[in-house]
């Protein structure tokens, strides 16, 4: 059962990438067209790199899900412009986190007002994703994050969980949101086979201010990757696979954080699937 469940999870993946200079080339070289690619957005660089990469990858035949943080939207006109641009590129799936921009660029300080406005605009996207936090948000209490999912459920179509390194915590969180009648499908957020040195390099390349924020908010990630024996996503998934593939869990697949180690992530996935007979 464990191998079968793990194979099922690895067959349904989304790859999260950062809109860096070489990202398009890496995706084209290593990511199959049937793998969904999600593109992050930076509070330092704004939405343009995200939108540009999304358009180019969509033109190459990928299904692309751009991140459009609420706090990066300047106003209602900006939201409409972004919506029209993405629809023109054939994008039908949008991920709407609150974002980290402080202060916000405009009137939207969280995802819910943006989701409501998109509903008022006639639901231009077939799918809308929101964020979940299996391991506590550094600034927001767990009860508030789960209540937030409840408030957004009428507008969103799925949840993407933030990084989690503890399969028990992940399973407990899914059970908790189901008890609160949050029934949206969940894409489970898991780090790919990340090397700590490359992660540090990536954090540096995304900019001084951005990398400082990244390191300050996620110090435990580096401890996990540097732990004795290293970080092994297969071990984490194998420990939680049976629970995550129960029908009651409502897990739609995996959301793999590549940290732009795209070739390494796809190579690892293929090796595991091959070994499992997939």
C-alpha positions in Angstrom: 0.0 0.0 0.0 2.8 2.4 0.8 4.5 2.1 -2.6 1.2 2.3 -4.5 0.1 5.4 -2.5 3.5 7.1 -3.0 3.4 6.4 -6.7 -0.1 8.0 -6.9 1.1 11.1 -5.2 4.2 11.5 -7.4 2.0 11.1 -10.5 0.0 14.2 -9.6 2.5 17.0 -9.1 2.8 20.8 -9.5 6.2 22.4 -9.7 6.7 25.8 -8.0 9.4 27.9 -9.7 10.8 31.4 -9.2 10.8 33.8 -12.1 14.6 34.1 -12.4 16.6 34.6 -15.6 17.2 31.0 -16.4 13.9 29.5 -15.2 12.2 29.4 -18.6 15.2 27.5 -20.1 15.2 25.0 -17.2 11.5 24.3 -17.4 11.7 23.7 -21.2 14.6 21.4 -20.7 13.4 19.3 -17.9 9.6 19.6 -17.1 7.1 17.4 -19.1 4.1 19.3 -20.5 1.7 17.4 -18.4 3.2 18.8 -15.2 1.6 22.0 -14.0 4.1 24.9 -13.3 3.3 27.5 -10.7 5.2 30.8 -10.8 5.9 32.8 -7.6 5.8 36.5 -7.2 8.3 38.7 -5.3 7.3 41.7 -3.1 10.6 43.3 -4.2 10.4 42.7 -8.0 6.6 43.0 -8.3 4.3 41.1 -10.6 5.9 41.8 -14.0 8.5 38.9 -13.9 5.7 36.5 -12.8 3.4 37.6 -15.6 6.1 37.6 -18.3 7.3 34.1 -17.4 3.7 32.8 -17.2 2.9 34.1 -20.7 6.0 32.6 -22.2 5.5 29.1 -20.5 1.9 29.1 -21.5 2.9 29.8 -25.1 5.2 26.8 -24.9 2.2 24.6 -24.1 2.4 24.4 -20.3 -0.5 24.8 -17.9 0.8 27.7 -15.8 -0.5 29.0 -12.5 0.8 32.4 -11.6 0.9 33.6 -8.0 -0.9 37.0 -7.7 -0.4 38.2 -4.1 -3.2 40.5 -3.0 -0.7 43.0 -1.4 1.0 43.5 -4.8 -2.1 44.8 -6.5 -2.2 48.6 -6.7 -5.9 49.0 -7.2 -9.0 47.6 -8.9 -7.8 48.7 -12.3 -4.5 46.8 -11.8 -6.4 43.6 -10.9 -8.6 43.9 -14.0 -5.4 44.5 -16.2 -3.7 41.5 -14.7 -6.8 39.4 -15.2 -7.2 40.4 -18.8 -3.5 39.8 -19.5 -3.6 36.3 -18.0 -6.8 35.3 -19.7 -5.4 36.4 -23.0 -2.4 34.1 -22.4 -4.9 31.2 -21.8 -4.4 31.0 -18.0 -7.4 29.5 -16.3 -6.0 28.9 -12.8 -4.7 31.6 -10.4 -3.1 31.2 -6.9 -4.0 34.2 -4.6 -2.0 34.4 -1.4 -2.0 37.5 0.8 1.6 38.1 0.0 4.4 39.7 2.1 4.5 43.3 0.7 4.6 45.6 3.6 3.0 48.0 3.3 0.6 46.8 0.6 0.8 48.4 -2.8 -2.9 49.2 -2.7 -6.2 48.6 -0.9 -5.9 44.8 -0.7 -4.3 43.6 2.5 -5.4 40.0 2.2 -6.6 37.4 -0.4 -10.3 37.4 0.5 -11.1 40.9 -0.9 -9.4 39.9 -4.2 -11.3 36.7 -4.4 -14.5 38.5 -3.8 -13.7 41.0 -6.5 -12.9 38.2 -9.0 -16.3 36.8 -8.2 -17.9 40.2 -9.0 -15.9 40.2 -12.3 -17.7 37.1 -13.4 -15.2 34.4 -12.1 -12.8 34.8 -15.0 -10.6 31.9 -13.8 -11.9 28.3 -13.7 -9.7 27.6 -10.6 -8.5 29.8 -7.7 -6.1 28.6 -5.1 -5.5 29.8 -1.6 -2.9 29.1 1.1 -3.0 26.7 4.0 -0.5 26.4 6.9 0.1 22.9 8.3 3.0 24.2 10.4 2.1 27.5 12.1 2.4 30.7 10.3 5.1 32.9 11.8 2.8 35.8 12.4 -0.8 34.4 12.4 -2.4 32.1 14.9 -3.5 28.7 13.6 -7.2 29.3 14.4 -7.1 32.4 12.3 -5.5 30.7 9.3 -8.1 28.0 9.4 -11.0 30.5 9.8 -9.5 32.3 6.8 -9.8 29.2 4.7 -13.5 28.9 5.8 -14.1 32.5 4.8 -12.5 32.0 1.3 -14.1 28.6 0.6 -17.0 30.0 -1.4 -14.6 31.7 -3.8 -11.6 29.3 -4.1 -11.5 25.8 -5.7 -8.4 24.4 -3.9 -5.9 24.9 -1.1 -2.1 24.7 -1.4 -0.4 23.9 1.9 2.8 25.7 2.8 5.9 23.6 3.3 5.6 20.9 6.0 8.4 18.5 7.1 6.3 16.5 9.5 3.8 14.0 8.0 2.0 13.7 11.3 1.5 17.4 11.6 0.3 17.4 8.0 -2.2 14.7 8.6 -3.5 16.3 11.8 -3.9 19.6 9.9 -5.9 18.0 7.1 -8.2 16.3 9.6 -8.6 19.6 11.5 -9.7 21.6 8.4 -12.0 18.8 7.4 -13.7 18.9 10.8 -14.2 22.6 10.2 -16.0 21.6 6.9 -13.3 23.0 4.7 -13.8 20.6 1.8 -11.6 22.1 -0.9 -9.1 19.7 -2.5 -5.6 20.1 -1.0 -2.3 20.2 -2.9 0.3 19.2 -0.3 3.3 21.4 -0.2 6.6 19.5 -0.1 10.2 20.5 -0.8 11.9 18.7 -3.6 15.4 17.1 -3.1 16.9 20.5 -2.2 20.6 20.8 -1.4 21.3 23.3 1.4 24.2 25.0 -0.4 22.1 25.5 -3.5 19.2 26.8 -1.4 21.5 29.4 0.2 22.7 30.4 -3.3 19.2 30.8 -4.5 18.3 32.9 -1.6 21.2 35.2 -2.3 20.3 35.5 -6.0 16.8 36.6 -5.5 18.1 39.9 -3.9 19.5 41.2 -0.7 16.2 42.4 0.8 14.3 39.4 -0.5 16.8 36.8 0.7 17.0 38.5 4.1 13.2 38.2 4.4 13.4 34.6 3.2 16.0 33.5 5.7 14.4 35.4 8.6 11.0 33.8 8.0 12.2 30.3 7.4 15.3 29.5 9.5 13.9 26.0 10.3 14.1 25.0 6.6 17.8 25.3 6.6 18.1 23.3 9.8 16.0 20.6 8.2 18.1 20.4 5.0 21.3 20.3 7.1 20.2 17.7 9.5 22.2 14.4 9.8 21.3 12.2 6.8 20.0 15.3 4.9 16.5 16.0 3.8 14.8 13.2 1.9 11.4 14.0 0.4 10.7 10.3 -0.4 11.1 9.4 3.2 8.7 12.1 4.3 6.1 11.1 1.6 6.5 7.4 2.4 5.7 8.0 6.0 2.6 10.0 5.2 1.5 8.4 1.9 -1.2 6.1 3.2 -2.8 8.8 5.3 -2.6 11.4 2.5 -4.2 9.1 -0.1 -7.3 8.3 2.0 -10.4 9.5 0.2 -11.4 11.5 3.3 -8.2 13.5 3.1 -9.2 15.1 -0.2 -5.5 15.4 -1.4 -5.4 16.3 -5.1 -1.7 15.9 -5.5 1.7 17.3 -4.5 2.9 20.9 -4.8 6.7 20.6 -5.0 8.8 23.6 -4.0 11.7 23.3 -6.4 13.6 26.4 -5.3 14.6 26.5 -9.0 16.4 23.1 -8.7 14.2 22.1 -11.5 16.3 19.4 -13.2 17.2 17.8 -9.8 13.5 17.7 -8.8 12.3 16.1 -12.0 15.2 13.6 -12.1 14.4 12.6 -8.5 10.7 12.1 -9.3 11.4 10.0 -12.3 13.8 7.8 -10.4 11.3 7.2 -7.6 8.5 6.5 -10.0 10.7 4.1 -12.0 11.7 2.3 -8.8 8.1 2.0 -7.8 7.1 0.7 -11.1 5.3 3.8 -12.3 
